[in-house]
Amino acid sequence: MDAATMNTSNNPAEPLDKTTFDTDVLIVGGGPVGLCLALGLAQRGAKITLVEAVEPEPGAANSFDGRVLALSEGSRVILQDLGVWQALLPFVTDIQHVHVSQQGYLGLTLMHAEEMDVPALGYSIRASDLGQMLWAAVRAESAIDVRCPAKVIGFEQTDEAVTISLEQQGQPVTLNARLIVGADGTDSQVRKTLGLPLQQKDYGAWAILAQVETEQPHQRWAFERFTSEGPVALLPLETHSHKLVYVAPKADYQKLLALSDADFIQAFVAKMGERFGRYVNISARVAYPLKETYVERVVVGRAVLMGNASHTQHPVAAQGLNLGLRDVEDFLQGLQPGLVNMTDAAFLQTYEQQRRRDHKKVMGLTDSLIRIFEHPSPLVGHARGLAMMALQVMPKLKKRLARFSMQGAGK
Ligand SMILES: Cc1cc2nc3c(=O)[nH]c(=O)nc-3n(C[C@H](O)[C@H](O)[C@H](O)COP(=O)(O)OP(=O)(O)OC[C@H]3O[C@@H](n4cnc5c(N)ncnc54)[C@H](O)[C@@H]3O)c2cc1C
């Protein structure tokens, strides 16, 4: 440990001296990852400054927009440990059954929470509800100094400290911190300041999302159906509501967005079929390009990248935020009492190795899921069907697949 962070007390559990720094950790980004990290560190005795560029107002176009998130059982445990799960419960729908199929081929996989011995296969929640609850918890925490709207412009680091430049209400502000964490999303300013290259894969497709109601209740069933042009899915929300996902090739998505509601539903039915009677009351549609981005390094000196700042996932396996929450979990779990090791090179290196392993596993599994299901050969199509039928009669293998989506590859 270096001089500036040295705990001069003989008691290793005594918190770090806080006099020479404006803050222990400056977190850039008030998305779900930055907010959860702020809560976890404050609960362990750290003084936090959280800098967020956009005021978290309802309807804002950010990660707490109209999207619906599927959270894994592992994410539930993390949110519970942070003390926010109870407040989220009224907004959460637990997924009890998952139905996976492919258009035009035999084969079907069914998964049930009961059969897997878990309370749920996953949980769906509107990102806007998650955002409101996380922001309320952060605002209630006196150890977190929220700077919003404010933007991190850049930073410099020495062996002892990080000096960060912000812009707040048009004014320049400089703060010293022991550590800076970039949880500032795919276009991360922290990553750019560190000069780390971003690897990108464009899947040449867009995901169209909407909320839709059905005549009959969904009874906590989720559906995913693979087609030659991309997957379609239904994720349960309130009793009759679903998140609808329609992945379309880049060349087609604008035509699909321009369709009338009735014509769009017809196009969706042609792929997914009717599952709970007719589809009614569809919301406005939004579309997102499907890309995977990845940064090989997540630690440079006293700077750490977490969440989308270091990895952005194709949503087919709904792992983006789940993976980001595991970044937070691994960091918090590696900390010693009093956070005495927080800026130690050994701790940060171990953290980086753990995260790299988990990121690569999830990206590999997600990629093979996409590649297998987009293969055009009818033979491959039948093989997929057989594989799904085999999964259906091989409970152990099915459990492993379910564990990937419930808890993530790294656990
Ligand atoms: C359509 C869609 C569906 C998805 N569904 C799922 C799902 O079902 N399950 C799942 O696990 N994941 C899902 N994801 C992924 C999930 O939304 C992201 O992984 C998650 O939002 C990443 O959180 P984050 O906090 O890392 O980054 P972000 O949410 O991108 O937050 C970054 C924050 O940093 C702020 N910021 C940026 N630059 C600066 C700066 N210089 N100074 C200050 N602040 C700054 C931004 O304003 C923003 O608030 C989905 C994504 C999409 C697009």
The ligand as an SDF file (V2000), in Angstrom:
LIG
                    3D

 53 58  0  0  0  0  0  0  0  0999 V2000
  -33.0230   -2.6690  -24.9430 C   0  0  0  0  0  0  0  0  0  0  0  0
  -32.1540   -3.1890  -23.8650 C   0  0  0  0  0  0  0  0  0  0  0  0
  -32.5930   -4.2400  -23.0680 C   0  0  0  0  0  0  0  0  0  0  0  0
  -31.7800   -4.7340  -22.0620 C   0  0  0  0  0  0  0  0  0  0  0  0
  -32.2310   -5.7770  -21.3060 N   0  0  0  0  0  0  0  0  0  0  0  0
  -31.4380   -6.2850  -20.3380 C   0  0  0  0  0  0  0  0  0  0  0  0
  -31.8830   -7.3750  -19.5330 C   0  0  0  0  0  0  0  0  0  0  0  0
  -32.9900   -7.8930  -19.7220 O   0  0  0  0  0  0  0  0  0  0  0  0
  -31.0470   -7.8360  -18.5570 N   0  0  0  0  0  0  0  0  0  0  0  0
  -29.8100   -7.2950  -18.3370 C   0  0  0  0  0  0  0  0  0  0  0  0
  -29.0860   -7.7760  -17.4540 O   0  0  0  0  0  0  0  0  0  0  0  0
  -29.3690   -6.2550  -19.0860 N   0  0  0  0  0  0  0  0  0  0  0  0
  -30.1350   -5.7360  -20.0670 C   0  0  0  0  0  0  0  0  0  0  0  0
  -29.7130   -4.6700  -20.8140 N   0  0  0  0  0  0  0  0  0  0  0  0
  -28.4070   -4.0850  -20.5250 C   0  0  0  0  0  0  0  0  0  0  0  0
  -28.4850   -3.0360  -19.3990 C   0  0  0  0  0  0  0  0  0  0  0  0
  -29.4510   -2.0510  -19.6880 O   0  0  0  0  0  0  0  0  0  0  0  0
  -27.1120   -2.3940  -19.2450 C   0  0  0  0  0  0  0  0  0  0  0  0
  -26.1650   -3.4290  -19.0880 O   0  0  0  0  0  0  0  0  0  0  0  0
  -27.0490   -1.4630  -18.0450 C   0  0  0  0  0  0  0  0  0  0  0  0
  -27.8990   -0.3670  -18.2220 O   0  0  0  0  0  0  0  0  0  0  0  0
  -25.6210   -0.9580  -17.8580 C   0  0  0  0  0  0  0  0  0  0  0  0
  -25.5550   -0.1590  -16.7060 O   0  0  0  0  0  0  0  0  0  0  0  0
  -24.3030    0.7790  -16.4080 P   0  0  0  0  0  0  0  0  0  0  0  0
  -24.6230    1.4430  -15.1170 O   0  0  0  0  0  0  0  0  0  0  0  0
  -23.0540    0.0300  -16.5550 O   0  0  0  0  0  0  0  0  0  0  0  0
  -24.2400    1.8550  -17.5990 O   0  0  0  0  0  0  0  0  0  0  0  0
  -25.3360    2.8680  -18.1120 P   0  0  0  0  0  0  0  0  0  0  0  0
  -26.6730    2.3490  -17.8030 O   0  0  0  0  0  0  0  0  0  0  0  0
  -25.0190    3.1550  -19.5390 O   0  0  0  0  0  0  0  0  0  0  0  0
  -25.0990    4.1820  -17.2320 O   0  0  0  0  0  0  0  0  0  0  0  0
  -24.0130    5.0440  -17.4430 C   0  0  0  0  0  0  0  0  0  0  0  0
  -24.3280    6.3940  -16.8040 C   0  0  0  0  0  0  0  0  0  0  0  0
  -23.1550    7.2270  -16.8800 O   0  0  0  0  0  0  0  0  0  0  0  0
  -23.5390    8.5560  -17.1700 C   0  0  0  0  0  0  0  0  0  0  0  0
  -22.3440    9.2200  -17.7670 N   0  0  0  0  0  0  0  0  0  0  0  0
  -21.7630    8.9490  -18.9630 C   0  0  0  0  0  0  0  0  0  0  0  0
  -20.6730    9.7190  -19.1320 N   0  0  0  0  0  0  0  0  0  0  0  0
  -20.5700   10.5090  -18.0320 C   0  0  0  0  0  0  0  0  0  0  0  0
  -19.6410   11.5070  -17.6050 C   0  0  0  0  0  0  0  0  0  0  0  0
  -18.5840   11.8630  -18.3710 N   0  0  0  0  0  0  0  0  0  0  0  0
  -19.8260   12.1360  -16.4220 N   0  0  0  0  0  0  0  0  0  0  0  0
  -20.8930   11.7790  -15.6220 C   0  0  0  0  0  0  0  0  0  0  0  0
  -21.7890   10.8360  -15.9730 N   0  0  0  0  0  0  0  0  0  0  0  0
  -21.6240   10.2020  -17.1570 C   0  0  0  0  0  0  0  0  0  0  0  0
  -24.7030    8.3930  -18.1290 C   0  0  0  0  0  0  0  0  0  0  0  0
  -25.5240    9.5510  -18.1410 O   0  0  0  0  0  0  0  0  0  0  0  0
  -25.4270    7.1690  -17.5330 C   0  0  0  0  0  0  0  0  0  0  0  0
  -26.4130    7.5370  -16.6080 O   0  0  0  0  0  0  0  0  0  0  0  0
  -30.5100   -4.1650  -21.8380 C   0  0  0  0  0  0  0  0  0  0  0  0
  -30.0690   -3.1030  -22.6380 C   0  0  0  0  0  0  0  0  0  0  0  0
  -30.8720   -2.6240  -23.6420 C   0  0  0  0  0  0  0  0  0  0  0  0
  -30.3800   -1.4960  -24.5170 C   0  0  0  0  0  0  0  0  0  0  0  0
  1  2  1  0
  2  3  1  0
  2 52  2  0
  3  4  2  0
  4  5  1  0
  4 50  1  0
  5  6  2  0
  6  7  1  0
  6 13  1  0
  7  8  2  0
  7  9  1  0
  9 10  1  0
 10 11  2  0
 10 12  1  0
 12 13  2  0
 13 14  1  0
 14 15  1  0
 14 50  1  0
 15 16  1  0
 16 17  1  0
 16 18  1  0
 18 19  1  0
 18 20  1  0
 20 21  1  0
 20 22  1  0
 22 23  1  0
 23 24  1  0
 24 25  2  0
 24 26  1  0
 24 27  1  0
 27 28  1  0
 28 29  2  0
 28 30  1  0
 28 31  1  0
 31 32  1  0
 32 33  1  0
 33 34  1  0
 33 48  1  0
 34 35  1  0
 35 36  1  0
 35 46  1  0
 36 37  1  0
 36 45  1  0
 37 38  2  0
 38 39  1  0
 39 40  1  0
 39 45  2  0
 40 41  1  0
 40 42  2  0
 42 43  1  0
 43 44  2  0
 44 45  1  0
 46 47  1  0
 46 48  1  0
 48 49  1  0
 50 51  2  0
 51 52  1  0
 52 53  1  0
M  END
$$$$
